[in-house]
Amino acid sequence: MVATPTPAPKAIGCEQYRTLIAKYSWDVDTAMAVMEAESTTNGISCNPMADNTGLNRDGSNDKGLFQINSIHRDLIGDTERFEPARNIDVAFQIYRGAKYSWTPWSAYNSGKYLKFM
């Protein structure tokens, strides 16, 4: 008996999160691009389950759409980082706390987000 290969997961797409992102006072297109650059993994665009556990040198980890770092446990629980609405809300709080700046995100600092603009 020949096993049928499991199809690769389909890209979910980022547009489904535009309404959630548009609830906040930031540039929506930039937010969408940063989110896509941060959370596109294994061929899945804007993967809400994106998880970089084990990759940060300091032992912290980043999870979810905006790859919220574990240092923000005062704002969001570990598993909540995988919930799109909570992840986006906390991303805005971090953005606002950085004086309305994208500098907390490596995809912004590296310019990686620009290919999604």
C-alpha positions as a printed Julia matrix, in Angstrom:
117×3 Matrix{Float64}:
  0.0    0.0    0.0
  1.39   3.4   -1.01
  1.0    6.25   1.45
 -0.46   9.47   0.12
  1.74  12.46   0.9
  0.3   15.01   3.29
 -0.3   18.29   1.47
  1.65  21.3    2.69
 -0.37  23.76   4.79
 -1.9   26.51   2.72
 -0.92  30.09   3.34
 -3.66  31.66   5.43
 -2.91  35.17   4.31
 -2.52  38.4    6.16
 -5.56  40.34   5.0
 -7.77  38.52   7.5
 -6.03  40.55  10.23
 -6.36  43.99   8.59
 -9.57  44.84  10.49
 -7.92  44.01  13.84
 -4.86  46.09  12.95
 -6.97  49.02  11.73
 -8.47  49.4   15.23
 -5.28  51.12  16.39
 -3.66  54.48  15.66
 -0.65  53.35  13.66
  0.05  53.17   9.95
 -1.94  50.1    8.94
  0.18  49.26   5.9
  3.4   49.38   7.91
  1.83  47.31  10.69
  0.69  44.73   8.14
  4.18  44.59   6.59
  5.94  44.25   9.96
  3.5   41.54  11.02
  4.0   39.62   7.77
  7.78  39.9    7.95
  7.81  38.78  11.57
  5.42  35.83  11.34
  5.73  34.23   7.92
  7.05  30.74   8.64
  7.14  27.45   6.78
  5.42  28.98   3.78
  2.51  30.28   5.86
  2.04  34.05   5.63
  1.1   35.71   8.92
  1.16  32.46  10.85
 -0.48  33.12  14.25
  1.35  30.04  15.58
  4.83  31.33  14.62
  7.22  30.42  17.41
 10.96  31.08  17.56
 11.6   29.29  20.85
 15.28  28.41  21.11
 16.52  31.04  18.66
 17.17  34.05  20.94
 20.62  34.1   22.54
 19.26  35.52  25.8
 16.86  32.6   26.35
 13.73  34.65  25.62
 11.34  33.65  22.82
  9.01  35.35  20.38
  5.56  34.07  19.44
  2.55  34.92  17.34
  1.81  37.38  14.58
  4.02  40.19  15.84
  6.48  37.79  17.49
  5.84  39.22  20.97
  8.86  38.51  23.17
  8.51  36.59  26.43
  9.92  39.58  28.33
  6.44  41.11  27.97
  4.83  38.57  30.35
  3.42  41.51  32.33
  1.29  42.36  29.26
  0.41  38.93  27.86
  0.49  35.28  28.86
  2.58  32.71  27.01
 -0.27  31.0   25.14
 -2.14  34.28  24.62
  0.66  35.31  22.26
 -0.85  32.83  19.77
 -4.25  34.57  19.88
 -4.3   37.08  16.99
 -6.43  39.78  18.68
 -4.38  39.72  21.91
 -1.08  39.59  20.03
 -2.02  42.61  17.91
 -3.28  44.51  20.97
 -0.01  43.95  22.82
  1.98  44.82  19.69
  0.23  48.2   19.7
  1.0   48.65  23.41
  4.68  47.95  22.71
  4.62  50.29  19.68
  3.03  53.04  21.78
  5.48  52.43  24.65
  8.34  52.86  22.19
  7.02  56.36  21.5
  5.04  55.23  18.44
  8.04  53.53  16.89
  8.63  50.19  15.16
 12.16  49.84  16.58
 11.24  46.96  18.94
 10.81  44.7   15.86
 13.85  43.23  14.14
 11.97  42.96  10.82
 11.62  46.74  10.88
 15.2   47.45  11.93
 16.6   45.12   9.26
 14.3   46.5    6.55
 12.84  43.01   5.96
  9.31  44.43   6.28
  9.81  46.57   3.15
  9.37  43.62   0.8
  5.79  43.32   2.16
  4.86  46.97   1.54
